[in-house]
Amino acid sequence: MDKENRAPRANRAARRSALVLFLGAALSGFMFLEAALAPKADPWPRWQAFEAASTAVIDHHPWDQFLKKYLKPGPDGVNRVAYGRVTGDDRRALYEYLVALRLTSIERFNRAEQLAYWINLYNALTVRLVLEFYPVNSIKDIEISSNPLGGIFSGPWDRKLLDVEGEPLSLNDIEHRILRPIWGDPRIHYAVNCAAVGCPNLQPLAFTGANTETLLDHAAQNYVNSPRGARVEDGQLIVSKIYAWFVDDFGGSEEGVLAHLRHLAEPPLARALEGRTSIDDYEYDWGLNDSRS
């Protein structure tokens, strides 16, 4: 092959390499931009007290009954809520459950009971919020927060929705000022459900102090191995935007996210992740987890 033929091929190869590097840098930039816009874990010392020796338990039976009645698994693996079928009596029962939670002196309980309490409070409060505004296409359509930035911040998450022990709390307070900073466990992201199809599943039973570890493990493995968590499509590795928004909780980098995914991957995903050193794209479906959708 003469020099004239080799030169164009070499130039094309160099351009392809440069394009790959550019796209990789752009995607990494996207990840860190998304992370910069997402709420940070900001500990609220008010909620750090607990009684390690406590054997008291919190009654989550009303929430458990609600889930058994209205949460339905879809053929796509997404657990969906039959919001349109919830009766007036069951709405009142859900409200009374939330009242009981807000009147609970949470510092009297051990850490396991507290974790179950905050997860159930977040999830039950989210469902009640959707019921108040239903029908909606997405929880992001419930724009009752005052955050002027919009975008991923639009929605109800900054609105103070109830008070616990006299402290007004928002959904963001529960997730980002209590659950994430106090427990420091990335599995929290698989437990709280924001009523979106792209979110990890709402679990079909209430969290309790006794079952929380089992449910956290199940929720994490289920999501990672679902198409919403991670998948390879046309040779591209596509993962949930959760891993971009909260990258600090998953090792602080794409390498950390990949290590987390590999740790939980079942054989099909594990094989697809072999040899991969970067993520090609991030996706998230904000559609409502409605059993009619």
The 8 nearest C-alpha neighbors of each residue, nearest first, counted from 0:
[[1, 4, 2, 5, 3, 6, 8, 7],
 [2, 0, 3, 4, 5, 6, 7, 8],
 [1, 3, 5, 4, 6, 0, 7, 8],
 [4, 2, 1, 6, 5, 7, 0, 8],
 [5, 3, 2, 6, 1, 7, 0, 8],
 [4, 6, 2, 8, 3, 7, 9, 1],
 [5, 7, 9, 8, 3, 4, 2, 10],
 [8, 6, 10, 9, 5, 4, 11, 3],
 [9, 7, 11, 10, 5, 6, 12, 4],
 [8, 10, 6, 12, 7, 11, 5, 13],
 [9, 11, 7, 13, 8, 12, 6, 14],
 [12, 10, 14, 8, 13, 9, 7, 15],
 [13, 11, 15, 9, 14, 10, 8, 16],
 [12, 14, 10, 16, 11, 15, 17, 9],
 [13, 15, 17, 11, 12, 16, 18, 10],
 [16, 14, 18, 12, 17, 13, 11, 19],
 [17, 15, 13, 19, 18, 14, 12, 20],
 [16, 18, 14, 20, 15, 19, 21, 13],
 [19, 17, 21, 15, 20, 16, 22, 14],
 [20, 18, 16, 22, 21, 17, 23, 15],
 [19, 21, 23, 17, 18, 22, 24, 16],
 [22, 20, 18, 24, 23, 19, 17, 25],
 [23, 21, 25, 19, 24, 20, 18, 26],
 [22, 24, 20, 26, 21, 25, 19, 27],
 [23, 25, 27, 21, 22, 26, 28, 20],
 [26, 24, 22, 28, 23, 27, 21, 29],
 [27, 25, 29, 23, 28, 24, 22, 30],
 [28, 26, 30, 24, 29, 25, 23, 31],
 [27, 29, 25, 26, 31, 30, 24, 32],
 [28, 30, 26, 32, 27, 31, 33, 25],
 [31, 29, 243, 27, 33, 28, 32, 34],
 [30, 32, 34, 28, 33, 29, 35, 27],
 [33, 31, 35, 29, 34, 30, 28, 36],
 [34, 32, 244, 30, 36, 31, 35, 243],
 [33, 35, 244, 31, 37, 32, 36, 243],
 [34, 36, 32, 33, 37, 31, 244, 38],
 [35, 37, 33, 34, 32, 38, 244, 151],
 [36, 38, 34, 244, 35, 33, 39, 245],
 [39, 37, 36, 175, 40, 171, 35, 34],
 [38, 40, 41, 175, 37, 245, 176, 35],
 [39, 41, 175, 180, 176, 179, 42, 38],
 [40, 42, 176, 39, 180, 175, 43, 177],
 [43, 41, 176, 180, 44, 177, 40, 181],
 [42, 44, 45, 176, 46, 177, 41, 47],
 [45, 43, 47, 46, 42, 48, 177, 181],
 [44, 46, 43, 47, 48, 42, 177, 166],
 [47, 45, 44, 48, 43, 177, 106, 105],
 [46, 48, 44, 45, 49, 181, 43, 106],
 [49, 47, 106, 46, 50, 45, 44, 107],
 [50, 48, 106, 109, 108, 107, 51, 110],
 [51, 49, 109, 108, 53, 52, 107, 106],
 [50, 52, 109, 53, 49, 110, 108, 54],
 [53, 51, 50, 54, 109, 108, 49, 55],
 [52, 54, 50, 109, 55, 108, 51, 107],
 [53, 55, 52, 56, 109, 108, 51, 112],
 [56, 54, 53, 108, 57, 109, 107, 112],
 [55, 57, 54, 112, 58, 208, 108, 207],
 [58, 56, 59, 55, 112, 116, 207, 208],
 [57, 59, 60, 56, 61, 207, 100, 96],
 [60, 58, 62, 61, 63, 57, 205, 207],
 [59, 61, 63, 62, 58, 64, 205, 65],
 [62, 60, 64, 63, 59, 65, 96, 92],
 [63, 61, 65, 64, 60, 59, 205, 66],
 [62, 64, 205, 60, 204, 66, 61, 65],
 [65, 63, 67, 61, 62, 66, 60, 68],
 [64, 66, 62, 68, 63, 67, 69, 61],
 [67, 65, 70, 63, 69, 68, 64, 203],
 [66, 68, 64, 65, 69, 70, 63, 203],
 [67, 69, 65, 66, 70, 64, 71, 63],
 [68, 70, 81, 66, 80, 67, 65, 71],
 [71, 69, 80, 66, 79, 67, 68, 78],
 [70, 72, 79, 78, 80, 69, 73, 290],
 [73, 71, 78, 77, 79, 76, 74, 70],
 [72, 74, 77, 75, 76, 78, 71, 79],
 [75, 73, 76, 72, 77, 78, 71, 79],
 [76, 74, 73, 77, 72, 78, 226, 225],
 [77, 75, 73, 74, 72, 78, 225, 200],
 [76, 78, 73, 75, 72, 79, 200, 196],
 [79, 77, 72, 71, 200, 73, 201, 70],
 [78, 80, 290, 288, 289, 71, 70, 72],
 [81, 79, 70, 289, 290, 82, 69, 71],
 [80, 82, 290, 69, 84, 83, 289, 70],
 [83, 81, 80, 84, 85, 130, 289, 133],
 [82, 84, 81, 85, 133, 134, 130, 291],
 [83, 85, 82, 81, 86, 69, 80, 87],
 [86, 84, 82, 83, 89, 90, 87, 81],
 [87, 85, 89, 88, 84, 90, 83, 91],
 [86, 88, 90, 89, 91, 85, 92, 84],
 [89, 87, 91, 86, 90, 92, 85, 93],
 [90, 88, 92, 86, 91, 87, 93, 85],
 [89, 91, 87, 93, 92, 88, 94, 86],
 [92, 90, 94, 88, 89, 93, 95, 87],
 [91, 93, 89, 95, 94, 90, 96, 88],
 [94, 92, 96, 90, 91, 95, 89, 97],
 [93, 95, 91, 97, 96, 92, 90, 98],
 [94, 96, 98, 92, 97, 93, 91, 99],
 [97, 95, 93, 99, 98, 94, 92, 100],
 [96, 98, 100, 94, 99, 95, 101, 93],
 [97, 99, 95, 101, 96, 100, 94, 102],
 [98, 100, 96, 102, 97, 101, 95, 103],
 [101, 99, 97, 103, 102, 98, 96, 120],
 [100, 102, 163, 98, 103, 99, 97, 162],
 [103, 101, 99, 100, 98, 163, 164, 104],
 [102, 104, 100, 105, 101, 99, 164, 163],
 [105, 103, 106, 107, 102, 164, 108, 101],
 [104, 106, 107, 103, 108, 113, 49, 116],
 [105, 107, 49, 48, 108, 104, 50, 46],
 [108, 106, 105, 50, 49, 104, 109, 53],
 [109, 107, 50, 106, 53, 49, 105, 112],
 [110, 108, 51, 50, 53, 112, 49, 111],
 [109, 111, 113, 112, 114, 49, 108, 51],
 [112, 110, 208, 114, 113, 109, 115, 211],
 [113, 111, 208, 115, 114, 110, 109, 108],
 [114, 112, 116, 110, 111, 115, 109, 108],
 [113, 115, 111, 116, 117, 112, 110, 118],
 [114, 116, 206, 207, 112, 118, 113, 117],
 [117, 115, 113, 119, 114, 118, 120, 112],
 [118, 116, 120, 114, 119, 115, 121, 113],
 [117, 119, 121, 115, 120, 116, 191, 114],
 [120, 118, 122, 116, 121, 117, 123, 115],
 [119, 121, 117, 123, 118, 122, 124, 116],
 [122, 120, 118, 124, 119, 123, 117, 125],
 [123, 121, 125, 119, 124, 120, 192, 191],
 [124, 122, 126, 120, 125, 121, 119, 127],
 [123, 125, 127, 121, 122, 126, 120, 128],
 [126, 124, 128, 122, 123, 127, 121, 129],
 [127, 125, 123, 129, 128, 124, 130, 122],
 [126, 128, 130, 124, 125, 129, 123, 131],
 [129, 127, 125, 131, 126, 130, 124, 132],
 [128, 130, 126, 132, 131, 127, 133, 125],
 [129, 131, 127, 133, 128, 132, 126, 82],
 [132, 130, 128, 129, 133, 127, 126, 134],
 [133, 131, 129, 130, 134, 128, 135, 141],
 [134, 132, 130, 135, 129, 131, 82, 83],
 [133, 135, 132, 136, 83, 130, 129, 82],
 [136, 134, 133, 137, 140, 132, 138, 287],
 [135, 137, 287, 286, 134, 138, 140, 139],
 [138, 136, 287, 286, 139, 140, 135, 285],
 [137, 139, 140, 141, 287, 154, 194, 129],
 [138, 140, 154, 137, 141, 153, 142, 155],
 [139, 141, 138, 137, 142, 154, 135, 136],
 [142, 140, 154, 139, 138, 155, 143, 132],
 [141, 143, 154, 140, 155, 144, 153, 139],
 [142, 144, 155, 141, 154, 158, 145, 157],
 [145, 143, 158, 155, 157, 146, 142, 154],
 [144, 146, 147, 143, 157, 158, 142, 153],
 [145, 147, 144, 148, 149, 152, 153, 157],
 [148, 146, 149, 145, 153, 152, 144, 150],
 [149, 147, 146, 150, 152, 153, 151, 145],
 [150, 148, 153, 152, 147, 151, 146, 154],
 [149, 151, 152, 153, 148, 154, 36, 147],
 [150, 152, 153, 149, 37, 36, 154, 139],
 [151, 153, 149, 150, 154, 148, 146, 156],
 [154, 152, 149, 150, 151, 139, 142, 155],
 [153, 155, 139, 142, 141, 156, 140, 144],
 [154, 156, 144, 143, 142, 158, 141, 157],
 [155, 157, 170, 171, 158, 154, 169, 144],
 [158, 156, 144, 169, 171, 155, 159, 170],
 [157, 159, 144, 169, 156, 155, 160, 143],
 [160, 158, 169, 168, 167, 161, 157, 170],
 [161, 159, 169, 158, 168, 167, 162, 170],
 [162, 160, 167, 168, 159, 163, 169, 101],
 [161, 163, 167, 166, 165, 168, 101, 164],
 [164, 162, 101, 166, 165, 102, 167, 161],
 [163, 165, 166, 162, 102, 101, 104, 103],
 [164, 166, 163, 162, 167, 101, 102, 161],
 [165, 167, 162, 163, 164, 168, 161, 45],
 [168, 166, 162, 161, 159, 165, 163, 169],
 [169, 167, 159, 162, 161, 172, 160, 166],
 [170, 168, 159, 172, 171, 158, 160, 157],
 [169, 171, 156, 173, 172, 174, 121, 157],
 [170, 172, 174, 169, 156, 173, 175, 157],
 [173, 171, 176, 169, 170, 175, 174, 168],
 [172, 174, 177, 170, 171, 176, 175, 178],
 [175, 173, 178, 171, 172, 177, 176, 179],
 [174, 176, 40, 179, 172, 171, 177, 173],
 [177, 175, 42, 41, 172, 43, 40, 173],
 [176, 178, 173, 181, 175, 174, 180, 179],
 [179, 177, 174, 181, 180, 182, 173, 175],
 [178, 180, 183, 175, 182, 181, 40, 177],
 [181, 179, 42, 40, 183, 182, 178, 177],
 [180, 182, 178, 177, 179, 183, 42, 47],
 [183, 181, 184, 179, 180, 178, 177, 114],
 [182, 184, 179, 180, 181, 185, 178, 248],
 [183, 185, 186, 182, 187, 179, 248, 180],
 [186, 184, 187, 248, 188, 249, 183, 179],
 [185, 187, 188, 189, 184, 215, 219, 190],
 [188, 186, 190, 185, 189, 184, 191, 179],
 [189, 187, 186, 190, 191, 185, 199, 241],
 [188, 190, 199, 186, 187, 219, 218, 191],
 [189, 191, 187, 188, 215, 192, 218, 186],
 [192, 190, 188, 118, 189, 122, 187, 121],
 [191, 193, 201, 194, 122, 198, 199, 190],
 [192, 194, 195, 198, 125, 191, 122, 138],
 [195, 193, 288, 192, 287, 138, 196, 125],
 [196, 194, 287, 285, 288, 198, 197, 286],
 [197, 195, 288, 198, 286, 284, 287, 285],
 [198, 196, 284, 283, 195, 227, 285, 199],
 [197, 199, 195, 196, 192, 200, 193, 194],
 [200, 198, 189, 222, 192, 201, 197, 190],
 [201, 199, 78, 202, 77, 198, 192, 218],
 [200, 202, 192, 78, 203, 199, 190, 191],
 [201, 203, 204, 200, 205, 218, 190, 78],
 [204, 202, 66, 67, 201, 70, 205, 63],
 [205, 203, 63, 202, 66, 206, 67, 62],
 [204, 206, 63, 62, 207, 59, 119, 203],
 [205, 207, 115, 211, 210, 119, 204, 208],
 [208, 206, 115, 209, 210, 211, 112, 205],
 [207, 209, 112, 111, 211, 115, 210, 206],
 [208, 210, 207, 211, 111, 212, 112, 206],
 [211, 209, 207, 213, 212, 208, 214, 206],
 [210, 212, 214, 213, 206, 207, 208, 215],
 [213, 211, 215, 214, 210, 216, 209, 208],
 [212, 214, 216, 210, 211, 215, 217, 209],
 [213, 215, 217, 211, 216, 212, 218, 210],
 [216, 214, 218, 212, 217, 213, 186, 211],
 [215, 217, 219, 213, 214, 218, 220, 212],
 [216, 218, 214, 220, 215, 219, 221, 213],
 [217, 219, 221, 215, 189, 216, 220, 214],
 [220, 218, 216, 189, 222, 221, 217, 186],
 [221, 219, 217, 223, 263, 222, 218, 224],
 [220, 222, 218, 224, 219, 223, 217, 225],
 [223, 221, 225, 228, 224, 219, 220, 199],
 [222, 224, 228, 220, 225, 221, 229, 219],
 [225, 223, 222, 221, 264, 220, 228, 229],
 [224, 226, 222, 227, 228, 223, 221, 229],
 [227, 225, 230, 229, 228, 224, 223, 222],
 [228, 226, 225, 197, 229, 239, 222, 238],
 [227, 229, 223, 239, 222, 225, 226, 238],
 [230, 228, 238, 226, 237, 223, 227, 224],
 [231, 229, 226, 237, 236, 232, 238, 228],
 [230, 232, 236, 235, 234, 237, 271, 233],
 [231, 233, 235, 234, 230, 236, 237, 226],
 [234, 232, 235, 231, 236, 230, 237, 279],
 [233, 235, 232, 231, 236, 271, 279, 237],
 [236, 234, 232, 231, 233, 279, 237, 280],
 [237, 235, 231, 279, 278, 230, 280, 232],
 [236, 238, 280, 230, 281, 229, 279, 231],
 [239, 237, 229, 281, 228, 282, 230, 280],
 [238, 240, 228, 282, 241, 281, 283, 242],
 [239, 241, 243, 281, 242, 282, 283, 244],
 [240, 242, 244, 239, 243, 245, 246, 283],
 [241, 243, 246, 240, 245, 244, 239, 256],
 [244, 242, 30, 240, 246, 241, 245, 34],
 [245, 243, 34, 241, 33, 37, 242, 246],
 [246, 244, 247, 242, 243, 248, 241, 34],
 [245, 247, 251, 243, 249, 242, 248, 244],
 [248, 246, 251, 245, 249, 250, 252, 34],
 [249, 247, 246, 185, 245, 250, 251, 184],
 [250, 248, 246, 256, 247, 255, 251, 185],
 [249, 251, 255, 247, 252, 248, 256, 246],
 [250, 252, 247, 246, 249, 255, 248, 253],
 [253, 251, 255, 254, 250, 246, 256, 247],
 [252, 254, 256, 255, 257, 277, 278, 251],
 [253, 255, 257, 252, 256, 258, 276, 277],
 [256, 254, 250, 252, 258, 253, 257, 249],
 [255, 257, 253, 259, 249, 258, 254, 260],
 [258, 256, 260, 254, 259, 255, 261, 253],
 [257, 259, 255, 261, 256, 260, 262, 254],
 [260, 258, 256, 262, 257, 261, 255, 249],
 [261, 259, 257, 263, 262, 258, 264, 256],
 [262, 260, 264, 258, 263, 259, 269, 257],
 [261, 263, 259, 260, 264, 258, 257, 269],
 [264, 262, 260, 261, 220, 265, 259, 223],
 [265, 263, 261, 269, 268, 260, 262, 224],
 [264, 266, 268, 269, 267, 263, 224, 220],
 [265, 267, 269, 268, 270, 264, 271, 224],
 [268, 266, 270, 269, 265, 271, 264, 224],
 [269, 267, 271, 270, 264, 266, 265, 272],
 [268, 270, 266, 264, 272, 271, 267, 265],
 [271, 269, 273, 268, 267, 272, 266, 265],
 [270, 272, 268, 269, 273, 267, 231, 230],
 [273, 271, 269, 270, 275, 268, 274, 261],
 [274, 272, 270, 275, 271, 269, 268, 261],
 [273, 275, 272, 276, 271, 270, 277, 269],
 [276, 274, 272, 273, 277, 278, 257, 271],
 [275, 277, 274, 254, 278, 257, 253, 272],
 [276, 278, 275, 253, 279, 254, 257, 23],
 [279, 277, 236, 280, 237, 253, 276, 238],
 [278, 280, 236, 235, 237, 277, 26, 281],
 [279, 281, 237, 278, 238, 236, 282, 26],
 [282, 280, 238, 240, 239, 237, 283, 279],
 [283, 281, 239, 240, 238, 280, 284, 237],
 [282, 284, 197, 240, 239, 285, 281, 227],
 [285, 283, 197, 286, 196, 195, 282, 198],
 [284, 286, 195, 137, 196, 197, 283, 287],
 [287, 285, 137, 195, 196, 284, 136, 288],
 [286, 288, 137, 195, 289, 136, 194, 196],
 [289, 287, 79, 196, 195, 194, 80, 286],
 [288, 290, 80, 79, 291, 292, 287, 81],
 [289, 291, 79, 81, 80, 292, 288, 71],
 [290, 292, 289, 81, 83, 79, 288, 80],
 [291, 289, 290, 288, 287, 286, 136, 79]]
